[in-house]
Amino acid sequence: MKSNLEEGMVILNGSHKNLGEKHDIIKEETFGVEKNISKMSIAMSEKMSNLHNIADDVGKMVETSLDQRELLDKQSLALNGLQSIIKFQSQALDESMAIKAAVEAASMTDG
């Protein structure tokens, strides 16, 4: 009976250590996710600022009645910028979902 108890304690200690290691891994992954989110936030802010500047340029061209071709070129550039932001957001979402799934899978194995 004593050996069963000791064996159970060894198993419990091993499980506790494993859980602690998994917890540390999840904390590291979480830190990485937070860091990536911060980088994406900065990049998105820069893209939005650039898009806003392009939109301002388009507005100024309309107000000053520049020729229609220049206006269309700037609008096209603004739309390309918007499409770039949408693609960036989609990639960021996919990456975030993949990381979340990996963290959840790691958590389930600890279960």
Secondary structure, DSSP 8 states (H G I E B T S, - for coil): -HHHHHHHHHHHHHHHHHHHHHHHHHHHHHHHHHHHHHHHHHHHHHHHHHHHHHHHHHHHHHHTT--HHHHHHHHHHHHHHHHHHHHHHHHHHHHHHHHHHHHHHHHHHH-
